[in-house]
């Protein structure tokens, strides 16, 4: 039992005893069971009203999660780094690296040459090794293959 409830029970018991004694002293002949039941009902109603009206605020502390990246670090670079680490150490090949390379190639084609991915001239500008990686099913790429693909994207 918490300290708050212990205090409530003690205060309620004391109040019921004081009311019963006051009725005895005043010359009434109260039935102890009825006084006890009346006291329990009144105290329970008071507890409900107090619990509803009094807002103690949240009963938990706010936990601040540590940042994934160091303060001042580039979040996009941190995201790519985590993606590459996950790809290189994962048990199954993940299409995330291949998809990120495709997004990067599309962005470079659009920015430098104003070409969309569906444009036939866009595929002519891409290196065959890069096209092979982008068109193939997801597979584990090693660091050298990723580096070559990035180099080919830079040359677009």
KEFI-13726 format. One record per residue (C-alpha): residue number from 0; residue in one letter; x, y, z. Coordinates in nm, 2 decimals. Layout:
BEGIN
<num->NUM | residu->A | x->X | y->Y | z->Z>
...
//
This chain:
BEGIN
<num->0 | residu->X | x->0.00 | y->0.00 | z->0.00>
<num->1 | residu->X | x->0.14 | y->0.34 | z->-0.09>
<num->2 | residu->X | x->0.19 | y->0.62 | z->0.16>
<num->3 | residu->X | x->-0.10 | y->0.81 | z->0.01>
<num->4 | residu->X | x->-0.34 | y->0.53 | z->0.05>
<num->5 | residu->X | x->-0.22 | y->0.45 | z->0.40>
<num->6 | residu->X | x->-0.28 | y->0.81 | z->0.50>
<num->7 | residu->X | x->-0.63 | y->0.80 | z->0.35>
<num->8 | residu->X | x->-0.72 | y->0.48 | z->0.53>
<num->9 | residu->X | x->-0.59 | y->0.61 | z->0.87>
<num->10 | residu->X | x->-0.77 | y->0.95 | z->0.82>
<num->11 | residu->X | x->-1.10 | y->0.78 | z->0.72>
<num->12 | residu->X | x->-1.09 | y->0.54 | z->1.01>
<num->13 | residu->X | x->-1.02 | y->0.82 | z->1.25>
<num->14 | residu->X | x->-1.31 | y->1.03 | z->1.10>
<num->15 | residu->X | x->-1.56 | y->0.74 | z->1.13>
<num->16 | residu->X | x->-1.45 | y->0.68 | z->1.50>
<num->17 | residu->X | x->-1.48 | y->1.05 | z->1.58>
<num->18 | residu->X | x->-1.83 | y->1.07 | z->1.42>
<num->19 | residu->X | x->-1.94 | y->0.76 | z->1.61>
<num->20 | residu->X | x->-1.81 | y->0.90 | z->1.95>
<num->21 | residu->X | x->-1.97 | y->1.24 | z->1.88>
<num->22 | residu->X | x->-2.31 | y->1.07 | z->1.82>
<num->23 | residu->X | x->-2.27 | y->0.87 | z->2.15>
<num->24 | residu->X | x->-2.18 | y->1.18 | z->2.35>
<num->25 | residu->X | x->-2.47 | y->1.37 | z->2.19>
<num->26 | residu->X | x->-2.71 | y->1.12 | z->2.34>
<num->27 | residu->X | x->-2.80 | y->0.93 | z->2.02>
<num->28 | residu->X | x->-2.78 | y->0.56 | z->2.01>
<num->29 | residu->X | x->-2.62 | y->0.49 | z->1.67>
<num->30 | residu->X | x->-2.60 | y->0.15 | z->1.52>
<num->31 | residu->X | x->-2.22 | y->0.09 | z->1.48>
<num->32 | residu->X | x->-2.26 | y->-0.11 | z->1.16>
<num->33 | residu->X | x->-2.47 | y->0.16 | z->1.00>
<num->34 | residu->X | x->-2.23 | y->0.44 | z->1.11>
<num->35 | residu->X | x->-1.94 | y->0.23 | z->0.96>
<num->36 | residu->X | x->-2.13 | y->0.18 | z->0.63>
<num->37 | residu->X | x->-2.23 | y->0.55 | z->0.61>
<num->38 | residu->X | x->-1.87 | y->0.65 | z->0.69>
<num->39 | residu->X | x->-1.73 | y->0.41 | z->0.42>
<num->40 | residu->X | x->-1.97 | y->0.55 | z->0.16>
<num->41 | residu->X | x->-1.90 | y->0.91 | z->0.24>
<num->42 | residu->X | x->-1.52 | y->0.86 | z->0.25>
<num->43 | residu->X | x->-1.53 | y->0.66 | z->-0.08>
<num->44 | residu->X | x->-1.72 | y->0.94 | z->-0.25>
<num->45 | residu->X | x->-1.48 | y->1.20 | z->-0.11>
<num->46 | residu->X | x->-1.18 | y->0.99 | z->-0.25>
<num->47 | residu->X | x->-1.34 | y->0.97 | z->-0.59>
<num->48 | residu->X | x->-1.40 | y->1.35 | z->-0.60>
<num->49 | residu->X | x->-1.05 | y->1.43 | z->-0.48>
<num->50 | residu->X | x->-0.89 | y->1.19 | z->-0.73>
<num->51 | residu->X | x->-1.09 | y->1.34 | z->-1.02>
<num->52 | residu->X | x->-1.05 | y->1.71 | z->-0.93>
<num->53 | residu->X | x->-0.69 | y->1.71 | z->-0.81>
<num->54 | residu->X | x->-0.44 | y->1.65 | z->-1.10>
<num->55 | residu->X | x->-0.10 | y->1.55 | z->-0.96>
<num->56 | residu->X | x->0.05 | y->1.56 | z->-1.31>
<num->57 | residu->X | x->0.23 | y->1.27 | z->-1.48>
<num->58 | residu->X | x->0.37 | y->1.01 | z->-1.25>
<num->59 | residu->X | x->0.67 | y->0.93 | z->-1.45>
<num->60 | residu->X | x->0.99 | y->1.11 | z->-1.55>
<num->61 | residu->X | x->1.06 | y->1.22 | z->-1.90>
<num->62 | residu->X | x->1.34 | y->1.01 | z->-2.04>
<num->63 | residu->X | x->1.55 | y->1.18 | z->-2.31>
<num->64 | residu->X | x->1.67 | y->0.93 | z->-2.57>
<num->65 | residu->X | x->2.03 | y->0.98 | z->-2.67>
<num->66 | residu->X | x->2.09 | y->1.11 | z->-3.02>
<num->67 | residu->X | x->2.18 | y->0.87 | z->-3.29>
<num->68 | residu->X | x->2.44 | y->1.11 | z->-3.43>
<num->69 | residu->X | x->2.68 | y->1.33 | z->-3.25>
<num->70 | residu->X | x->2.58 | y->1.69 | z->-3.20>
<num->71 | residu->X | x->2.66 | y->1.89 | z->-3.52>
<num->72 | residu->X | x->2.69 | y->1.58 | z->-3.73>
<num->73 | residu->X | x->2.52 | y->1.55 | z->-4.07>
<num->74 | residu->X | x->2.21 | y->1.34 | z->-4.02>
<num->75 | residu->X | x->2.19 | y->1.23 | z->-4.39>
<num->76 | residu->X | x->2.55 | y->1.11 | z->-4.37>
<num->77 | residu->X | x->2.48 | y->0.92 | z->-4.05>
<num->78 | residu->X | x->2.17 | y->0.76 | z->-4.21>
<num->79 | residu->X | x->2.38 | y->0.64 | z->-4.51>
<num->80 | residu->X | x->2.65 | y->0.51 | z->-4.28>
<num->81 | residu->X | x->2.40 | y->0.31 | z->-4.07>
<num->82 | residu->X | x->2.25 | y->0.18 | z->-4.39>
<num->83 | residu->X | x->2.59 | y->0.07 | z->-4.53>
<num->84 | residu->X | x->2.69 | y->-0.09 | z->-4.20>
<num->85 | residu->X | x->2.36 | y->-0.28 | z->-4.19>
<num->86 | residu->X | x->2.40 | y->-0.39 | z->-4.55>
<num->87 | residu->X | x->2.76 | y->-0.51 | z->-4.50>
<num->88 | residu->X | x->2.69 | y->-0.69 | z->-4.17>
<num->89 | residu->X | x->2.33 | y->-0.82 | z->-4.23>
<num->90 | residu->X | x->2.25 | y->-1.18 | z->-4.27>
<num->91 | residu->X | x->2.03 | y->-1.13 | z->-4.58>
<num->92 | residu->X | x->2.09 | y->-0.90 | z->-4.87>
<num->93 | residu->X | x->1.89 | y->-0.58 | z->-4.83>
<num->94 | residu->X | x->1.77 | y->-0.37 | z->-5.13>
<num->95 | residu->X | x->1.82 | y->-0.04 | z->-4.94>
<num->96 | residu->X | x->2.17 | y->0.02 | z->-5.08>
<num->97 | residu->X | x->2.07 | y->-0.06 | z->-5.43>
<num->98 | residu->X | x->1.76 | y->0.17 | z->-5.40>
<num->99 | residu->X | x->1.97 | y->0.45 | z->-5.25>
<num->100 | residu->X | x->2.22 | y->0.42 | z->-5.54>
<num->101 | residu->X | x->1.93 | y->0.44 | z->-5.79>
<num->102 | residu->X | x->1.78 | y->0.75 | z->-5.61>
<num->103 | residu->X | x->2.12 | y->0.91 | z->-5.62>
<num->104 | residu->X | x->2.17 | y->0.83 | z->-5.99>
<num->105 | residu->X | x->1.82 | y->0.97 | z->-6.07>
<num->106 | residu->X | x->1.89 | y->1.29 | z->-5.88>
<num->107 | residu->X | x->2.22 | y->1.34 | z->-6.06>
<num->108 | residu->X | x->2.06 | y->1.28 | z->-6.40>
<num->109 | residu->X | x->1.78 | y->1.52 | z->-6.33>
<num->110 | residu->X | x->2.01 | y->1.79 | z->-6.18>
<num->111 | residu->X | x->2.30 | y->1.78 | z->-6.43>
<num->112 | residu->X | x->2.12 | y->1.67 | z->-6.75>
<num->113 | residu->X | x->1.75 | y->1.74 | z->-6.69>
<num->114 | residu->X | x->1.67 | y->1.38 | z->-6.77>
<num->115 | residu->X | x->1.42 | y->1.15 | z->-6.61>
<num->116 | residu->X | x->1.48 | y->0.78 | z->-6.54>
<num->117 | residu->X | x->1.23 | y->0.68 | z->-6.82>
<num->118 | residu->X | x->1.42 | y->0.88 | z->-7.08>
<num->119 | residu->X | x->1.63 | y->0.65 | z->-7.31>
<num->120 | residu->X | x->1.91 | y->0.90 | z->-7.31>
<num->121 | residu->X | x->1.94 | y->0.87 | z->-6.93>
<num->122 | residu->X | x->2.03 | y->0.50 | z->-6.95>
<num->123 | residu->X | x->2.29 | y->0.57 | z->-7.22>
<num->124 | residu->X | x->2.47 | y->0.81 | z->-6.97>
<num->125 | residu->X | x->2.50 | y->0.54 | z->-6.70>
<num->126 | residu->X | x->2.80 | y->0.30 | z->-6.69>
<num->127 | residu->X | x->2.72 | y->-0.07 | z->-6.77>
<num->128 | residu->X | x->2.85 | y->-0.18 | z->-6.43>
<num->129 | residu->X | x->2.62 | y->0.07 | z->-6.25>
<num->130 | residu->X | x->2.32 | y->-0.04 | z->-6.47>
<num->131 | residu->X | x->2.40 | y->-0.41 | z->-6.38>
<num->132 | residu->X | x->2.38 | y->-0.33 | z->-6.01>
<num->133 | residu->X | x->2.06 | y->-0.12 | z->-6.04>
<num->134 | residu->X | x->1.87 | y->-0.36 | z->-6.26>
<num->135 | residu->X | x->1.97 | y->-0.68 | z->-6.08>
<num->136 | residu->X | x->1.79 | y->-0.84 | z->-5.79>
<num->137 | residu->X | x->1.90 | y->-0.73 | z->-5.44>
<num->138 | residu->X | x->2.24 | y->-0.89 | z->-5.35>
<num->139 | residu->X | x->2.51 | y->-0.81 | z->-5.11>
<num->140 | residu->X | x->2.75 | y->-0.55 | z->-5.25>
<num->141 | residu->X | x->3.10 | y->-0.53 | z->-5.11>
<num->142 | residu->X | x->3.27 | y->-0.20 | z->-5.03>
<num->143 | residu->X | x->3.46 | y->-0.20 | z->-5.36>
<num->144 | residu->X | x->3.14 | y->-0.24 | z->-5.57>
<num->145 | residu->X | x->2.97 | y->0.04 | z->-5.38>
<num->146 | residu->X | x->3.27 | y->0.26 | z->-5.43>
<num->147 | residu->X | x->3.28 | y->0.19 | z->-5.81>
<num->148 | residu->X | x->2.90 | y->0.26 | z->-5.83>
<num->149 | residu->X | x->2.95 | y->0.59 | z->-5.65>
<num->150 | residu->X | x->3.24 | y->0.68 | z->-5.88>
<num->151 | residu->X | x->3.03 | y->0.60 | z->-6.19>
<num->152 | residu->X | x->2.75 | y->0.82 | z->-6.05>
<num->153 | residu->X | x->2.99 | y->1.11 | z->-6.00>
<num->154 | residu->X | x->3.10 | y->1.08 | z->-6.36>
<num->155 | residu->X | x->2.75 | y->1.11 | z->-6.50>
//
